Amino acid sequence: MVAKIDESKYPSPVPPYAYGEPVWQGAYVFDISLYHDLVLEGRITHLDIDMSINEQEYWVKRSLYIEDVFYTVSDRMVKMNSLEDLSPIGEVALS
């Protein structure tokens, strides 16, 4: 979950107890190597652009990879992406 603080709602500086509004939910995919730092390869979400961030049944809860396929799992779907470039392979709707 990514949440952003609207700094215009607070006097300067933003108090330490402030929290942001959710703006994105899904899985971040990082490349981890001994030769370079963490590199963000991309993000995968199950929320469609027309969906509200509050549709929790589409929140990614688990992720895993098998061979060259990266799987993300929510209550409503399993999504498959290529581990090489995160391009979509397919998805399975869950009831």
MOBEL-V134284 format. One record per helix or strand. SS is the DSSP state (helix for helix, strand for strand). FROM is the first residue (numbers start at 0). TO is the last residue. If there is no record, write none. Layout:
ss:SS from:FROM to:TO
ss:SS from:FROM to:TO
This chain:
ss:strand from:1 to:3
ss:helix from:6 to:8
ss:strand from:20 to:23
ss:strand from:26 to:30
ss:strand from:38 to:43
ss:helix from:55 to:57
ss:strand from:61 to:65
ss:strand from:68 to:72
ss:strand from:76 to:81
ss:strand from:87 to:92
